[in-house]
Amino acid sequence: MKAKRTGTARPAASSGEEAPALPVWKAFVVQFTRETGAPTGTFAGRVEHMSSGRRARFSSTEELVATLQQMIDQLGENGV
């Protein structure tokens, strides 16, 4: 089992280390509503940033992408 990261800041790479391709400070969980699916035409749920706990709801694919982009932009390069 992986330990949950408690800090929100991005860990500094020590000299000679490259930043990871999939950094933990850019990890999100997407949870879909029960109604989401092709038969209903519904695409809704919530997205949560794992490090900060920030979350937002979405009700379309466009809103999900826009929400993720906004959250990533808010994180900046510091991961906060």
LUMDRENKOL-415763 format. One record per residue (C-alpha): x, y, z; residue in one letter. Coordinates in nm, 3 decimals. Example, Ala and Ser with C-alpha at 12.3 -4.5 7.8 and 13.67 -1.06 7.14 Angstrom:
# LUMDRENKOL-415763
<atom><xx>1.230</xx><yy>-0.450</yy><zz>0.780</zz><r>A</r></atom>
<atom><xx>1.367</xx><yy>-0.106</yy><zz>0.714</zz><r>S</r></atom>
//
This chain:
# LUMDRENKOL-415763
<atom><xx>0.000</xx><yy>0.000</yy><zz>0.000</zz><r>M</r></atom>
<atom><xx>0.132</xx><yy>0.345</yy><zz>-0.091</zz><r>K</r></atom>
<atom><xx>0.161</xx><yy>0.613</yy><zz>0.176</zz><r>A</r></atom>
<atom><xx>-0.057</xx><yy>0.917</yy><zz>0.120</zz><r>K</r></atom>
<atom><xx>0.137</xx><yy>1.234</yy><zz>0.056</zz><r>R</r></atom>
<atom><xx>0.047</xx><yy>1.503</yy><zz>0.306</zz><r>T</r></atom>
<atom><xx>0.226</xx><yy>1.807</yy><zz>0.163</zz><r>G</r></atom>
<atom><xx>0.101</xx><yy>2.008</yy><zz>-0.131</zz><r>T</r></atom>
<atom><xx>0.432</xx><yy>2.142</yy><zz>-0.257</zz><r>A</r></atom>
<atom><xx>0.623</xx><yy>1.962</yy><zz>-0.528</zz><r>R</r></atom>
<atom><xx>0.933</xx><yy>1.785</yy><zz>-0.395</zz><r>P</r></atom>
<atom><xx>1.254</xx><yy>1.935</yy><zz>-0.524</zz><r>A</r></atom>
<atom><xx>1.455</xx><yy>1.714</yy><zz>-0.754</zz><r>A</r></atom>
<atom><xx>1.803</xx><yy>1.660</yy><zz>-0.622</zz><r>S</r></atom>
<atom><xx>2.084</xx><yy>1.759</yy><zz>-0.854</zz><r>S</r></atom>
<atom><xx>2.107</xx><yy>1.527</yy><zz>-1.149</zz><r>G</r></atom>
<atom><xx>1.750</xx><yy>1.396</yy><zz>-1.109</zz><r>E</r></atom>
<atom><xx>1.486</xx><yy>1.463</yy><zz>-1.369</zz><r>E</r></atom>
<atom><xx>1.134</xx><yy>1.554</yy><zz>-1.264</zz><r>A</r></atom>
<atom><xx>0.905</xx><yy>1.251</yy><zz>-1.301</zz><r>P</r></atom>
<atom><xx>0.697</xx><yy>1.222</yy><zz>-1.618</zz><r>A</r></atom>
<atom><xx>0.387</xx><yy>1.153</yy><zz>-1.404</zz><r>L</r></atom>
<atom><xx>0.437</xx><yy>1.372</yy><zz>-1.096</zz><r>P</r></atom>
<atom><xx>0.226</xx><yy>1.293</yy><zz>-0.789</zz><r>V</r></atom>
<atom><xx>0.142</xx><yy>1.661</yy><zz>-0.745</zz><r>W</r></atom>
<atom><xx>-0.053</xx><yy>1.642</yy><zz>-1.072</zz><r>K</r></atom>
<atom><xx>-0.259</xx><yy>1.338</yy><zz>-0.972</zz><r>A</r></atom>
<atom><xx>-0.639</xx><yy>1.356</yy><zz>-0.991</zz><r>F</r></atom>
<atom><xx>-0.930</xx><yy>1.123</yy><zz>-0.924</zz><r>V</r></atom>
<atom><xx>-1.232</xx><yy>1.140</yy><zz>-1.152</zz><r>V</r></atom>
<atom><xx>-1.554</xx><yy>0.995</yy><zz>-1.014</zz><r>Q</r></atom>
<atom><xx>-1.855</xx><yy>0.953</yy><zz>-1.240</zz><r>F</r></atom>
<atom><xx>-2.220</xx><yy>0.962</yy><zz>-1.138</zz><r>T</r></atom>
<atom><xx>-2.431</xx><yy>0.647</yy><zz>-1.150</zz><r>R</r></atom>
<atom><xx>-2.618</xx><yy>0.789</yy><zz>-1.451</zz><r>E</r></atom>
<atom><xx>-2.303</xx><yy>0.843</yy><zz>-1.661</zz><r>T</r></atom>
<atom><xx>-2.299</xx><yy>0.629</yy><zz>-1.971</zz><r>G</r></atom>
<atom><xx>-2.365</xx><yy>0.608</yy><zz>-2.342</zz><r>A</r></atom>
<atom><xx>-2.728</xx><yy>0.490</yy><zz>-2.312</zz><r>P</r></atom>
<atom><xx>-2.826</xx><yy>0.798</yy><zz>-2.107</zz><r>T</r></atom>
<atom><xx>-2.597</xx><yy>1.044</yy><zz>-2.283</zz><r>G</r></atom>
<atom><xx>-2.491</xx><yy>1.167</yy><zz>-1.939</zz><r>T</r></atom>
<atom><xx>-2.131</xx><yy>1.249</yy><zz>-1.853</zz><r>F</r></atom>
<atom><xx>-2.114</xx><yy>1.394</yy><zz>-1.503</zz><r>A</r></atom>
<atom><xx>-1.931</xx><yy>1.360</yy><zz>-1.174</zz><r>G</r></atom>
<atom><xx>-1.651</xx><yy>1.521</yy><zz>-0.983</zz><r>R</r></atom>
<atom><xx>-1.276</xx><yy>1.559</yy><zz>-1.009</zz><r>V</r></atom>
<atom><xx>-1.043</xx><yy>1.588</yy><zz>-0.708</zz><r>E</r></atom>
<atom><xx>-0.680</xx><yy>1.695</yy><zz>-0.693</zz><r>H</r></atom>
<atom><xx>-0.514</xx><yy>1.436</yy><zz>-0.470</zz><r>M</r></atom>
<atom><xx>-0.248</xx><yy>1.655</yy><zz>-0.308</zz><r>S</r></atom>
<atom><xx>-0.458</xx><yy>1.960</yy><zz>-0.222</zz><r>S</r></atom>
<atom><xx>-0.802</xx><yy>1.803</yy><zz>-0.191</zz><r>G</r></atom>
<atom><xx>-0.952</xx><yy>2.066</yy><zz>-0.423</zz><r>R</r></atom>
<atom><xx>-1.258</xx><yy>1.929</yy><zz>-0.597</zz><r>R</r></atom>
<atom><xx>-1.512</xx><yy>2.037</yy><zz>-0.853</zz><r>A</r></atom>
<atom><xx>-1.819</xx><yy>1.893</yy><zz>-1.019</zz><r>R</r></atom>
<atom><xx>-1.870</xx><yy>1.863</yy><zz>-1.395</zz><r>F</r></atom>
<atom><xx>-2.171</xx><yy>1.781</yy><zz>-1.611</zz><r>S</r></atom>
<atom><xx>-2.015</xx><yy>1.732</yy><zz>-1.955</zz><r>S</r></atom>
<atom><xx>-1.691</xx><yy>1.624</yy><zz>-2.118</zz><r>T</r></atom>
<atom><xx>-1.618</xx><yy>1.987</yy><zz>-2.196</zz><r>E</r></atom>
<atom><xx>-1.662</xx><yy>2.088</yy><zz>-1.831</zz><r>E</r></atom>
<atom><xx>-1.435</xx><yy>1.804</yy><zz>-1.716</zz><r>L</r></atom>
<atom><xx>-1.155</xx><yy>1.909</yy><zz>-1.950</zz><r>V</r></atom>
<atom><xx>-1.199</xx><yy>2.278</yy><zz>-1.862</zz><r>A</r></atom>
<atom><xx>-1.198</xx><yy>2.198</yy><zz>-1.489</zz><r>T</r></atom>
<atom><xx>-0.883</xx><yy>1.989</yy><zz>-1.516</zz><r>L</r></atom>
<atom><xx>-0.710</xx><yy>2.259</yy><zz>-1.718</zz><r>Q</r></atom>
<atom><xx>-0.807</xx><yy>2.526</yy><zz>-1.465</zz><r>Q</r></atom>
<atom><xx>-0.686</xx><yy>2.316</yy><zz>-1.172</zz><r>M</r></atom>
<atom><xx>-0.355</xx><yy>2.237</yy><zz>-1.343</zz><r>I</r></atom>
<atom><xx>-0.306</xx><yy>2.606</yy><zz>-1.428</zz><r>D</r></atom>
<atom><xx>-0.372</xx><yy>2.696</yy><zz>-1.063</zz><r>Q</r></atom>
<atom><xx>-0.112</xx><yy>2.441</yy><zz>-0.951</zz><r>L</r></atom>
<atom><xx>0.158</xx><yy>2.606</yy><zz>-1.159</zz><r>G</r></atom>
<atom><xx>0.504</xx><yy>2.463</yy><zz>-1.149</zz><r>E</r></atom>
<atom><xx>0.516</xx><yy>2.453</yy><zz>-0.769</zz><r>N</r></atom>
<atom><xx>0.243</xx><yy>2.196</yy><zz>-0.737</zz><r>G</r></atom>
<atom><xx>0.038</xx><yy>2.398</yy><zz>-0.489</zz><r>V</r></atom>
//
